[in-house]
Every structure is written in C-alpha cells, then in structure tokens.
C-alpha cells in the first residue's frame, strides 16, 4: 500500500480545512452526545480542526494522523 505524503500541501491544507461547522457540534448535542470529561481519540486528525473543537467542549483529546507534516500544522494551530 502506497503511503501518501502530505508534506508539500500541508500548509495550504491547514488553511483550507478549518471548516468544522458549529452546526455539526450543535447537532451532536441534540443527540445527547457530550464531550465534557470524556477521553476522545481523533483518528485521522489531519491539522486538528475537529480535535480543537472537541477540546473546546472540555474533552481530553488525542489527535492521531499518519502524516507528520499535518501533525506539525496541528501543533502550530494549537499555539495560535
């Protein structure tokens, strides 16, 4: 299986993928899905957009991604 390397596009991907809509998180609340106090793994976290949304809802979250370049972008965005 060929591994995809996101290193060349990680920066532009990070800028364009901050699009987790508030309505998604609101719809989870309507379905009684709460994150506060829970441990969550975001598998395929990419730049961490969803990871950060879940952290804002008081969960203990770990983001996992096979692309080191995307994880570096995620770390940069946490520091912002």
Secondary structure, 3 states (H helix, E strand, C coil): CCCCCCCCCHHHHHHHCCCCCHHHHHHHHHCCCCCCCCEEEEECCCCCHHHHHHHCCCCEEEEECCCHHHHHHHHHHHHC
